[in-house]
Amino acid sequence: MNIYPAIDLRNGKSVRLNQGKADQEKIYFDDPAEPAENWKKSGAKWIHCIDLDGAFTGEPKNWDAINKIVSRGLKIQLGGGFRTLENVERAIDTGVSRVVIGTKATNDEIFTNTLLEKFGNKIAVGIDAKNGKVAVKGWVKTIDLNAVDLAKKMEKNGVQTIIYTDISRDGMLSGPNFEALEIMLNSIKINVITSGGVSNIKDIEQLSKISEKHENFDGVIIGKALYENKIDLKNLITHYQ
């Protein structure tokens, strides 16, 4: 089970939002390279990074911050507003290991397939769900599409990894939606990374048990629990990764 510490970028800074709401922001680091360095020292191999400005506007904005994080020598999984081939190419040329496509994957099959043909497993699809329905455009809108159905479609199209986020749990420290995660894992064979709600070591223990049952459970993204010192990353990586 891979551990993905999260860095959310807004106006060049490392922040966290509650349930993705733009008006519920807390700044943790003025320099996002600082948490990246912290996570590296704790043994992290990956960083999950979201350009929140990009998610809200439809185009990545925090390139300087992204470059700073990449310079720390970690693998970067980056999402937030990637809706053009040019921006995806720029991210990969910058040194990003995996680009996450969200909104565009729901409404442009040709675009997604073009990326898969060009970049293969460097492309992942983010599936963000609220009450089982897919949310798009920075989570501000839900559409009449079931998250599991979208995952099956992405699998059929050749996507190898999805990031599955339960919006209602994100940033709330209320625990992951274990039931929804298991339904997703049982529905597809491709890799699933879960996100949203991890609050303590008990959550990680439960996820570890799920990973033992499902070979396609790739790992977990952890954000606020790290920033609020609810979980020690070094200990987590030592015992569960």
C-alpha positions as CSV (number, residue, x, y, z in Angstrom):
1,M,0.0,0.0,0.0
2,N,1.7,3.2,-1.2
3,I,1.4,6.3,1.0
4,Y,0.9,9.6,-0.9
5,P,1.3,12.7,1.3
6,A,-0.7,15.5,-0.3
7,I,0.2,19.0,-1.1
8,D,-2.6,21.3,-2.3
9,L,-1.5,24.5,-4.1
10,R,-3.3,27.8,-4.1
11,N,-1.7,31.1,-4.9
12,G,1.7,29.4,-4.7
13,K,1.2,28.2,-1.1
14,S,0.4,24.9,0.5
15,V,-3.1,24.9,1.8
16,R,-6.0,22.6,2.7
17,L,-9.7,23.0,2.0
18,N,-12.7,21.4,3.7
19,Q,-14.6,19.3,1.2
20,G,-12.9,21.2,-1.6
21,K,-14.7,24.5,-0.7
22,A,-12.7,27.5,-1.8
23,D,-13.9,29.7,1.0
24,Q,-12.7,27.2,3.7
25,E,-9.0,27.4,3.3
26,K,-6.2,27.1,5.7
27,I,-2.6,28.0,4.7
28,Y,0.0,25.6,6.2
29,F,3.2,26.6,4.3
30,D,4.1,29.7,2.3
31,D,6.7,27.6,0.5
32,P,5.2,24.2,-0.7
33,A,8.7,22.8,-1.1
34,E,8.9,22.8,2.7
35,P,6.3,20.0,3.3
36,A,7.7,18.1,0.3
37,E,11.2,18.1,2.0
38,N,9.5,17.0,5.2
39,W,7.8,14.1,3.6
40,K,11.0,13.1,1.8
41,K,12.9,13.0,5.1
42,S,10.1,10.8,6.5
43,G,10.6,8.3,3.7
44,A,7.9,9.2,1.2
45,K,8.5,8.2,-2.4
46,W,5.5,10.0,-3.9
47,I,3.8,13.3,-3.4
48,H,0.1,13.8,-4.5
49,C,-0.2,17.4,-5.6
50,I,-3.3,19.3,-6.7
51,D,-3.2,22.8,-8.3
52,L,-6.4,24.1,-6.8
53,D,-6.3,27.3,-8.8
54,G,-6.2,25.0,-11.9
55,A,-9.1,22.9,-10.7
56,F,-11.3,26.0,-10.2
57,T,-10.2,27.8,-13.4
58,G,-9.6,24.9,-15.8
59,E,-5.9,25.7,-16.3
60,P,-2.9,25.0,-14.0
61,K,-1.5,28.1,-12.4
62,N,1.1,27.1,-9.9
63,W,4.0,26.2,-12.1
64,D,6.7,27.8,-10.0
65,A,5.5,25.9,-6.9
66,I,5.3,22.7,-8.9
67,N,8.9,23.2,-10.1
68,K,10.0,23.6,-6.5
69,I,8.3,20.4,-5.4
70,V,9.7,18.4,-8.4
71,S,13.2,19.7,-7.5
72,R,13.1,17.7,-4.2
73,G,13.5,14.5,-6.2
74,L,10.3,12.8,-5.3
75,K,7.8,11.3,-7.7
76,I,4.9,13.7,-8.2
77,Q,1.4,12.8,-9.0
78,L,-0.2,16.1,-10.2
79,G,-3.8,17.1,-10.9
80,G,-5.9,20.3,-11.2
81,G,-7.1,21.8,-14.4
82,F,-5.3,19.6,-16.9
83,R,-7.6,19.9,-19.9
84,T,-5.2,20.5,-22.8
85,L,-2.4,18.3,-24.3
86,E,0.0,21.3,-24.0
87,N,-0.4,21.5,-20.2
88,V,0.0,17.8,-19.7
89,E,3.1,17.8,-21.8
90,R,4.5,20.7,-19.8
91,A,3.9,18.9,-16.6
92,I,5.7,15.8,-17.7
93,D,8.5,17.8,-19.2
94,T,8.8,19.5,-15.9
95,G,9.4,16.1,-14.3
96,V,6.0,15.2,-13.0
97,S,5.7,11.4,-12.9
98,R,1.9,11.1,-13.3
99,V,-0.7,13.6,-14.4
100,V,-4.3,13.2,-13.1
101,I,-7.1,14.1,-15.5
102,G,-10.5,14.9,-13.9
103,T,-13.3,16.9,-15.5
104,K,-12.0,16.4,-19.1
105,A,-12.1,12.6,-18.7
106,T,-15.8,12.7,-18.1
107,N,-16.7,14.6,-21.3
108,D,-13.9,14.1,-23.9
109,E,-13.1,10.5,-24.7
110,I,-10.9,11.5,-27.6
111,F,-8.7,13.7,-25.4
112,T,-8.3,11.0,-22.8
113,N,-7.4,8.4,-25.4
114,T,-4.9,10.7,-27.0
115,L,-3.1,11.1,-23.7
116,L,-3.1,7.4,-23.0
117,E,-1.6,6.7,-26.4
118,K,1.1,9.3,-25.9
119,F,1.9,8.9,-22.2
120,G,0.6,5.5,-21.1
121,N,0.7,4.9,-17.4
122,K,1.9,8.5,-16.8
123,I,-1.8,9.4,-17.0
124,A,-4.3,8.7,-14.2
125,V,-8.0,9.7,-14.0
126,G,-9.4,11.3,-10.9
127,I,-12.9,10.2,-10.0
128,D,-14.4,12.5,-7.4
129,A,-17.7,11.4,-6.0
130,K,-20.5,12.9,-3.9
131,N,-23.2,10.5,-2.8
132,G,-22.0,8.2,-5.5
133,K,-22.2,10.7,-8.3
134,V,-19.3,12.2,-10.2
135,A,-18.3,15.8,-9.3
136,V,-16.4,18.0,-11.8
137,K,-14.9,21.5,-12.2
138,G,-13.2,21.7,-8.8
139,W,-16.0,19.7,-7.2
140,V,-18.5,22.6,-7.6
141,K,-20.8,20.6,-9.8
142,T,-22.1,17.0,-9.8
143,I,-23.3,15.3,-13.0
144,D,-25.7,12.4,-13.5
145,L,-23.0,9.8,-13.8
146,N,-22.2,7.1,-11.3
147,A,-18.6,7.0,-10.1
148,V,-18.3,3.2,-10.6
149,D,-19.7,3.4,-14.1
150,L,-17.1,6.0,-15.0
151,A,-14.3,3.9,-13.5
152,K,-15.5,0.9,-15.7
153,K,-15.4,3.1,-18.8
154,M,-11.9,4.4,-18.0
155,E,-10.7,0.8,-17.5
156,K,-12.2,-0.2,-20.9
157,N,-10.4,2.8,-22.5
158,G,-7.0,1.7,-21.1
159,V,-6.6,3.8,-18.0
160,Q,-4.3,2.0,-15.5
161,T,-4.8,4.0,-12.4
162,I,-7.7,6.0,-10.9
163,I,-7.7,8.3,-7.8
164,Y,-11.0,7.8,-6.1
165,T,-12.1,10.7,-3.7
166,D,-15.1,10.9,-1.5
167,I,-15.7,14.6,-1.4
168,S,-17.9,14.5,1.7
169,R,-14.9,13.1,3.7
170,D,-12.1,15.3,2.2
171,G,-10.4,17.5,4.8
172,M,-12.9,16.5,7.4
173,L,-10.8,14.0,9.4
174,S,-14.0,11.9,9.6
175,G,-12.6,8.6,8.2
176,P,-12.6,7.2,4.7
177,N,-15.7,5.8,3.1
178,F,-14.6,2.2,3.3
179,E,-17.8,0.7,1.9
180,A,-17.6,2.8,-1.3
181,L,-14.0,2.0,-1.7
182,E,-14.6,-1.7,-1.6
183,I,-17.4,-1.4,-4.1
184,M,-15.0,0.4,-6.4
185,L,-12.3,-2.2,-5.9
186,N,-14.7,-5.0,-6.6
187,S,-16.0,-3.3,-9.8
188,I,-12.7,-2.9,-11.7
189,K,-9.3,-4.5,-12.0
190,I,-7.1,-1.5,-12.5
191,N,-5.2,0.3,-9.7
192,V,-7.2,2.4,-7.3
193,I,-5.8,5.1,-5.0
194,T,-8.2,6.3,-2.3
195,S,-8.4,9.8,-1.0
196,G,-10.5,11.7,1.6
197,G,-11.0,11.4,5.3
198,V,-8.0,9.6,6.7
199,S,-7.8,10.9,10.3
200,N,-5.8,8.4,12.4
201,I,-3.8,5.2,12.5
202,K,-7.0,3.1,12.9
203,D,-8.1,4.3,9.4
204,I,-4.8,3.2,8.0
205,E,-5.1,-0.2,9.7
206,Q,-8.5,-0.7,8.1
207,L,-7.1,0.3,4.7
208,S,-4.2,-2.1,5.2
209,K,-6.7,-4.9,5.7
210,I,-8.5,-3.9,2.5
211,S,-5.2,-3.9,0.6
212,E,-4.6,-7.5,1.7
213,K,-7.9,-8.5,0.0
214,H,-7.5,-6.4,-3.2
215,E,-4.4,-6.5,-5.3
216,N,-5.6,-3.5,-7.2
217,F,-5.6,-1.3,-4.2
218,D,-2.5,0.9,-4.9
219,G,-2.5,3.2,-1.9
220,V,-3.9,6.1,0.0
221,I,-3.5,9.9,-0.2
222,I,-3.2,11.6,3.2
223,G,-3.5,15.3,3.7
224,K,-4.9,17.1,6.7
225,A,-4.1,14.3,9.1
226,L,-0.4,14.9,8.4
227,Y,-0.6,18.7,8.6
228,E,-2.5,18.5,11.9
229,N,-0.1,15.9,13.3
230,K,-2.7,13.3,13.7
231,I,-0.5,10.7,12.0
232,D,3.3,10.3,11.9
233,L,4.3,9.8,8.3
234,K,7.7,8.1,9.1
235,N,6.0,5.5,11.3
236,L,3.3,5.0,8.8
237,I,5.7,4.3,5.9
238,T,7.8,2.0,8.1
239,H,4.9,-0.2,9.1
240,Y,2.4,0.0,6.2
241,Q,4.1,0.8,2.9
